[in-house]
Amino acid sequence: MYKIAIIGLGPRGISVFDRIIAYARNDATATPLELYLFDSKEFGPGCHTTDQADHLLVNTVACQMTQFSDDTVRAAGPLLYGPSFADWLISKNSALGKGTDATIHIDRNGYYSRALFGDYLRWGFEYLKKMAPPHLTIYLHNYAGVDDLHWENNRWQVSYDGCNFPADFVYLTTGHARKVLTEGERKLTRQVECARVRNPRLQLVLEPYPIRNATSSVMAGDTIAIEGMGLTSFDLIAQLTQGRGGKFEAAGKLQPAGSLRYRVSGQEPKILLYSRSGLPLTARAVNQKGVFGQYKPKFLTFAKLDELRARADGGQLDFEQQIIPLLWADMQFAYCFAWLQQKRDKIAALMFSNEFLAADSAQARQHLVDRHIDKREQLSWARLVDPVPPLALKSRRQFDDWLRGHMWRDVEHALEGNLDNPVKSACDVLRDVRDVVRAAIDFGGLFEHSHRWVLGEFLPIMNRLAVGPPKERIAQLLALIDAGVVRADFGPGARCELDEANATFVVRGHWAGDSERANVLVRGRASLPGPLEDKSPLMRQLVERGIVRPFMNGQFHPGGITVDRNMNVVARDGTAQTTLWALGTLVEGCKFYTFVLPRPGANSTTMVDAGRAVGRMMDAIAERGQSQQAAQEELQGVAAAGPAPAAVRSIGAAGVTGLEAAPARVRRLDADSANCPAFGRT
């Protein structure tokens, strides 16, 4: 009997659960397995909790989200089919509508609530559980968190609710964690607490999730400053407006398509929105690629990456010097194809594409672009990185006018689609080639200075251009600005300070003398702490015992713990622990962009990593089984020849692997109260 533990049953834990069940179903030996699942919440949803409000949306279209493998997934073990999010929605809608005339249209390219996606993940867990074969027994524990993990008696001991549960193999998939405050944050917190004596409405929120908790004490008369203009900030704005009874409606027939008007409820606070760039994320375009459509890289390919590594000293690369030029060539290709198809015709676009691919240098490609597209119409990396023209920075009023126009043009581009609009087609390349980008960065694949540059400079640009909210969110933000609910014209370099003398926060804009006061400050970004900043008791124990170590690229700690390419956790002394794996945000740093959900038809990295980890476990189980069988056969031979020496008998009694003998019968139980009182609860 082999005991397996998965600690954390959000999307990453479900991927491991999926792979274990798939392998077990295809195990011809039907080796008995016990699988212990631990989570402090319901199994499946993870951070997509099912009690969230419906106005909090995922930022990926339904047809491009799944929790299951398909025929494109390679090197991840046996396939186990299941529905994508869109297929599940359609099936669920059909089941609800049976016997009635009511039908609800499901848009495969629509953006649905996070709570509904959490329902899908919860359903997916139950679906997989039903697929488990008889020789796999599953134990469920989801009323408390795991607080310790240590090695004792040749097994891992999982400490849960006061009891230790032995496990031969353990998977850490704990997902998003809470962050220990920095010294600067602790100091600011103390200052705010002191200032609240003079201003009881003064509030500081450093952790924005859950959203309803972060905003629950904000009143209609408050002014709230939100630091950041990313996805978390859009969640906060939705909670403070739609969540308080505000309504968005079409602006009218005389207004441009897609424009909105906001009808206030009177319960909204005044919202001050600012960030380092002064720019919101750009909108996700209408999906014209369907479920499986992706831009196939012509320049930044896996083969080219291998070629660069083979020539590099030590195998490390410089992202800015070696990767960006290739990425830019792919973006140029997509932009020019869409532009020529839009302005001329498809034949012209195809002829240009052939010439572009045949060009032997970046200079030759640029010369070709110059021949076909006017300079003013060409895609510019500099303008993508910093689109704010100098004239817009002359005054706050000019910046406000420019920003509104910039946001509306972005909405118009998004409405054209991610194939037809040249800018959106080019920016979508950043998303479609993400696996190659990952391969360049993962496991310290970049020089230390280059890794710093990617996280500090490139990642914010990539997020702004390719990982934005649905286009409706940008249209809503414009409507809120028009309604006077939101102010977002602070410009680049805006910052917020605590004015202790007046017990208030002050947002200072780009221009001298431009400032506005607020009584609430919210940090509008989700924390992604490394192991040394993680608040969880489990991670503190793992670090203290040396079971995990922070991932380092030279002297740089980008975050996360260290794992090898099989996802085995590397201990403080540098040894890979072959019975312990970690996946997901726990390894964000050693790997890149680990929080992206699987996509149908894309050979998902999530599923491949989980499959590789579970495959190694199944190989180890098979090897142990063979060793045990060989030892038993040897003992039988000795017994036939006569009494065995004591030493041989003791080996036979204990078993060569030190593991329990498989029971004659496996019962599918949720608990075994004989082992521990805590076992009795499910």
N, C-alpha and C positions, 0 to 999 in steps of 0.2 A: 504494500500500500504506500503510495507516494502522496504527500500533503503539499498543496500549492496554496499560496496566499496572494491575493491582489489587494493592495492597500490604496483605495481611491477608485470609485466606480463612476466617474464622469465619462466623457467621450473617449479619453485615452484608455481608461480601465476597461471600457466596453470593447475596445479594439482588441485588447489582450484576451478578454473573455471570449470574444468571437473566435480568435485564432486557437485557443485551447480547445474549444468545442469542436472546431473544424478538424483539428489534428486527432482528437479523441474519437470522433466518428469514423476516421479513416485508419484507426489503429487495429490492425488485424489480430494482435495479441490480446486486445481488450484489457490492457493492464489497469487494475483498479486505481482510481485517482480520487482524492478528496480535495475539493476546491473551496477555500474559505474566502469570502468576499467581505471586505471591511469598508464602511463609509459612514460618516456622521449624518448623512442625509439620505434622501431617496436614491435608489440606484438608477443611473442613466443620465439624468440632466446635467449634473455638475453645476457649472455657473449659470446654465440656462434653466433656472428654477421655474417651476410651473405656476408659482404664485405671483409672478411679475405682471405688471399691467400690460394690456394689449398694445399700448402705444410705444413700447420699447421693442424695437425691431432688430432682427438679424440684418447684416449688411451684404448678404449673398442671396442671389435668386434661388428659388426653391429647387429648380431642376439641377442645380450644381452643388447640391449638398446631399451627402449620404453617410451612413454609418456602416455600410457593408461593402464587401469586395465584389468585383466583377471580372470579366474575362481579360481586362487590360492589366490586372494586378499580377505582377511576376515576382517570383522568389519569395513568396509570402506563405507558402504552404497550400493545402487544399482550399478550394473555393467554397464559400458558403453564401449563397445568394440571399438577398433581401431587398426591400424596396428603397428607392431614394426618398428624400423628404417629399418631393412633388408627387411621386407615385403613391406614397402613403396618404397624403392629403386627398388625392383623388379617390382612393379606395375607401378612406374613412367617410368622405362626403357621400359616396355612392351608397354605403351601408346605412348612413343616417337618413338618406332620402328614399329608401325602399318603402313602397306602400304609400307614398305621399306624392303630391304634385310639386313639392318644393325642391328646387335645385339651386345650388350655390356654385357659381363659376369659380373654378380653381385656376389661377394663372400660374403656369409653370415658371414664368419669368417674373413673378411677383415676389415682394419682400414681406414675409410674415413675422408674427410676433415671436419673441424669444421664448415666451411661455409655451406657445404652440410647438416650437421646435423641441422644447424640453419634454413635451408630451410624446413626441416622436421618439426621442432618445429613451424615455421610460418604457414605451411600448417595445422598442428594439431590444431592451434588456429582457423583457418577458418573452419575446419571440425567440431569442437565442436560448434562453433557459429551457424552453420547450424542445429545442433541438438537441439537448444534451443526451448522450447515449447512456444506457443503464449502468455501465461501469464507472460513470462519473457522478459522484455525490457532491451536492452543492450545499454549503452552509452559509446562511445570510446573517450579517451583523451590521445593522445600520442605525444604531441609536446612540453611539458615542464614537469618538475619534481614537485611532491608534496612537498611543503616547510613547511607545518605545519599541525598538527592534534590536535584538542582540543575538550573538552566536553562543550557544551553550549545548553541550552534549551532542556535538556533531549535527546540530540543526539550528535553524533560525527560531527564535522565540519571539512571537508577536504579542506585545503587551496591550491588552484591550479590556477596559472596564474591570481592572483589578486581577485579570487572569492572563496566564501565558498560554498561547496556542502554538505548538510546534509546527514548523513547516520546513520541508526540504528545499523548496524553491519559493522565492518571493519576488513580486513585481511592485515597484513603487510608481504609482500613477496618481499622485495626490492633487495635481492640478494647481490652480491659482491659490496663492498663500497670502497671509497677512504680513505686513512689513513692520519691523521694529523701527521706531522713530530714530532719525539721525539726531545728533547733538543740536544742530540748527533748528530742527523741527521741535525738539523738546524745549529749547529756549523760547521759540515763538509761542508755543502752547502755554508756557508759564506766563509770558508777557500778556497774552490774551486773557488768561484767567485773572490776572491782577487788574487789567483794564476793565473787566466786566463789572467791577464794583461801581464804576462811574457810568457804564453803558451796558445794562443787562441784556440788550439785544445783540451784543457783539458775539460772533460765533466763528469758529475755525473748523473746517471739515477737511481732513487730510486723506481720508479714505472714502471715495465716492460711491462704492458699492457695499451693500445694496442701495440702489438709488432712492428708494422710498425712505430709508433711514437717514440718508444724507440730507434730504430736503424736508423732512417731516416737521422740523421746528422753524422753518422759514415762513414768515407771515406776509400777508399782502402788502403791508407798508414797508417791508424791508427792501434794501438794495443789496443784491448778491453779486459779488465778483467771481467769475469763473475763469480760472487759469487754464488755458489750453483751448484749442478750437478743433479738437479731434472727435472721434466717435463717442467717447465718454461725455464730452460736453454736449453733444447733440442729445444724448440720453437725458442729461440733466435738464436741458431746455424743454424737452418733451414732457418731462415730469412736472415742471413748473408752469406749463401752459396747458397742454391737452389734459394733463393729469389733474388740473384744477378747473376743468369745465370750459376752457377756451376752445373755439372751433375754427377750423380752416375751411374756407369755401372758395369755389372758383371766383376769380376776380370779375368775370363778366365777358360778354361777347366782344366788347370793344378793346379788351386787353389781350396781350399776346397769349397764345396757347401755353398752358402750364402755369400761368401766374395765379397767385392765390391772394385772398384777403383774410385777415385774422379778426375774428369777433371775440373781444375780450370778455372774460367772465367777472372781472373785478377782484379775483383772488390771486392774481399774478403779482410777484414782486417785480421790481425793476432789475433787469439783468445786464451786467457789464461783462462783455466777452473780450478777452485779450489773450495774446500769445507772443512768443518770440518772433515769429514771422509776420504776425498781423493778418494771416490769411487762414480761412477755413479750408478743410479738405475739399477737394473737388468731387463732383457728383459722379456716381456710377452711371454709366450710359445704359440705355435700353439694350438688353441682351439680344444680339442678332446671331449668336454663335450656337444657340440651342444647348443641348446637354453636353455634347462631346467636343464641340468646336473649340480649338485652341490654335493660337499662332504657333507654327512650328519654326523654331529658330533656324536661321540660315548661317549665322556667324557665331553667336554664343552657343555652341553645341557642346555636348559631353566630350566628343572626340577632340574638339579644339582645346577644351580644358585639360584633357589628358596630355595633349601635345605640349601645352604650356608648362605643366607640372614636370614633364620629363626633361625639359630644358632648364628648369629653375633650380637654383642652388638650394638644396634641402627640401625642395618640393613646395615651398611657400610662394604665394603670389602677391602682387600689388594690385589691389582692386581698381584703384583710380587709374593706374597706368595700363593695366593689361585687360581688365574685364570691362570697364566702362566703354572703351572704344568699340568693342564687339557688341555690347548691348546697344550702344547708340546706332550702330549700323543696322541692327534689326529694327529699331524704332524708326529710323529713316525709311527703311524698306516699306514698313507697314503704312507710314504716313504718306509717302509718295504714291503708293499703289492706290490708296483711298482717294487722294487728291486728284490724281489723273483720271480715275474712274468717275469721279464726281464732276470734274470740270471738262473732261473730254469724253472718253469712252473706255470700255474694258480692254479693247484691243490695244489702245495706246498704253494702258497701265501694264498689260502683259509684256509688250515689247520693251518698255522701260525696265521691267523687272528682270528680264533676261540680260539686258546690258548691265544693270546694277550688280547682278550676281557674278558677271564675268569680269568686272573691274578688279584690278589687282592691288589696289591700295585705297586708303581712306581719301587721299587726294583725288584719285580718279573717280571715286564715287561722288565726291562733292562737286567735281567738275560736271559730271553727268546731271546731277540735281540742278546745278546752275543753268544748264542748257534747257531744261524743261519747266522749271518753276521759278517765278520771279522771287528775288531775295526777300521781299516783304511778305511773301506767302509761305516761305520755307519754315520748317520746324527748327526751332532754336533751343538748344540745351540751356543756354544762359537764360532765356526768357522763361523756360519751364521752371528752372531753379529759382529765379527771382523775377517774377512778372511785373513787379511794381515799377512803373516808369518814374524817372526823376521828377517830372512835373507834378505827379500825384502826391509827392512828399512836400510840396511847397506849403501846404496848410492842411489842417484837419478837414476843412470843408472840401478841398480838392480830393483828398484821399477818400472821403466818404462817397463822393460822386463816382470816383474811379472804382471803388470796391463794389458798389452796387452794380455798376455796369459789368465788371469782371464776373461777378456771381451770376448775373443774368445770362451773359454769354455762355457761361459754363452750363447752365440749364439748357440753353438752346443746343449746344453741342451734344449734351447727353440725350436729348430727345431724338437726335438724328441716328444714334446707335453706335455700338462699339465696332462696327465694320464700315459703315458709311461715312461717319465723321472722321476726318483725318487725324485730328488731335486725340480723340478718344481711342481710335484704333492704335495709335502709337503708344499711348499711355497704358493700354491694356496689355501690351507686350510685357511690361514690367511684371504683371500678374501671371501671364501665361508661361514665362520662362523662369519662374521662381524656383523650380527644382534645380535648374542649372546654377542659378545664383547660390542656392543652398550648398550645392556640391563644391562651389568655390570657397565657401566660408567655413563649412562644418569641420570640426575636429582640428581647429587651428590651421586651416588651410591658407590663411593670409599672414603676411608679416604683421608683427604687433602694431606698428604705426598704422597700417592699412586697416586692421580690424577696428581700431579706434575710430578711424575716419568713416568707415561704413556705418557704425552705430551712431556716431555723432552727427554726420552730415548726410550720407546717402539714405539711410533708413527714414528719416523724417520726410525727405523729398519723395521717396517711393510711396510712403503712406499717403502723402497729400495728393499725389497724382493718380494712384492706382487702387487705393484701399479705402476710398471715401464712402459716404453714406448714399442711400438711394437719392435720386435727383429731387424727389419730393421734399427731402430735408433742406436742401438749399433754397428751394422755392418757399418753404415755410419760414426759414430764417429771414429771407427778404421781406416777407409779409410781417414778421414780428418787428423788424427794424422800422418798416413803414408805420406800424401801429404804435411805435414808441415804447414797446415792451423791452426790446433789446437794443443796446448800443454796442457796436462792434468796430468803431472807427478810431481805435487808439493807435493803430499803425504798428510798424515793426519796432521791436525792442521794448514794447510796453512792459511794465512791471507793477507789482502791488507791494505796498509797504504798510507797516503798522504805525500809525501816528499815536504813540502812547499818551501824549499830552492831551489829545482830544478823544482818546478811546475810540478810534475808528480806523478802518483800512482806507488807503488812498491808492487808486489806480492812476499811474502816471503814464501819459501817452508819449508818442514820439516827439511831440513839439513842446518846447519850453512853455511852462505855465498851463499846459493842458492836463487836467486831472479831474477825477471825480471820486467822491467818497462812497464807501459801502460799509455796512455793518456785518456782512457775512462774506467770508472767503472760502471757496471750495477749490481744491486741487482737482481739476477735471482730467485726471488720467489714472488708469488702473495701475496699481503697483505690481511689479514683477520682481520680488526680492530674490537675491542670491541666498545661498545657504547660511551665510553669516548674519543676514538681516531677517531671516525667516522667523516668525513668532511661534511657529508650531512646536510643541514639546517634542514631537517625533524628530524633527530636523535638528533641534538643539542637541538631542541625545546622539543622533547619528554623527554629527560633527564632533562632539566631545569624545566619542569612542573611536574616532578615526575610521568609521565605516564608510563615510563619504569624504570627499575633499572638494573644495571650490575649483572650478575649471580655470586654468590660467593659460593665457597665450603670452609667454614671456613674463613681463611684470604687469600685464593687463588682465583684470578679472571682468569679462563681459557679462558674467552672471552664471547661475546654474552650477550643478555638480558635474564631475568628470565621469564620462562613460567611454567605453571603447566602441568599436564599430559594430559589435554585436549587442550593444546597449547594456553590457555588463557594467555595474558600478565599480569604479576604481577607488580603492581605499587610500588612506593617507600615505601609506608606504609605497604606493604605486602599483600594487597588485590588483589585477582584475578579479573580482569575486564572481565565479562562474555560476553561482546559484542565486545571484541577486541582480535584478535589472531595474532600470529607471527609464521612463518615457514621458514625453510631454513637456510642460513648462518647467519641470524640475531640471531639465537639461538645456534650457534656453541659455545659450552662451557657448556651450560645447557644440550644440546644433543651432540652426538659424530658423526662426519663424515656426516654432513648434506648435503654436496655438491655432494654426489653420486646420479647418475640418476637412475630412476626405471629400474628394470630388469624383463623381462618376466618370469612368472612361479616361482616367488620368494616371493610372498606376500610382495611386496615392502613397506618398512617403509614410504617412501615418500607418497604413496597413502593412507596408513593406517592413518598417521597423518592428512592428508588433509581431509580424510573421517570423522575422529573423530571430527575435528573442525567444519566442515560443518554440520554434524549430530547434534551437540549441538545447532547450530543456528536454524536448522529446528525444533528441539524439542521446542526451545524457541518461535518460531513463532507459532507453534501449540498451545502451552500453552496460549500465548497471545490471539490467536483467540478464544479459548474456554472461557477465562475470559471475552472477549468482548461480545461473544454471550450470556453468562450467564447474563451479565449486561443488555444487550438489552432486553432479555426475562423478566428480573425483571422489567424493565421500562415499558414494554408493559403491564405487569400485573398491575402495579400501575396506568397506564393511563386508563385501563379498569375500575378501581375502582373509579377514579376521578382525579382531578387536583393534580399533584405531587408537593411536597415542592420544593422551589427554589434550595435547595442544591442538591436534586436528579436530577432536570432538568439540573443543571450546569455540573454534572458528565456525564450525557447523552450527553450533547453538546460537551464536550471535549473528551469523550471516556475514559474508565478506564485506558487504557494504554498510553494515550497521543499521539497516532499515528494517522495519517491521515486515513480517510475512504477510502476504495478501490474505484477507479473510475469505472464507468459502462463499460468503454471500454479501453483496453490497446493498445497503438500504438507502433509499433516497429520503433523507431527513433534513429538516431545517435546523434541528438542534439536538444536542446530546447532553441533557442536563446532568448526567452522571459524572461528566468530566469537570464541570464548573458551573456554579449557579448562574453565571452570566450567559452560559450557553443556552439557557432555557428561554431567552427572549429573542424575538426575530424582528 
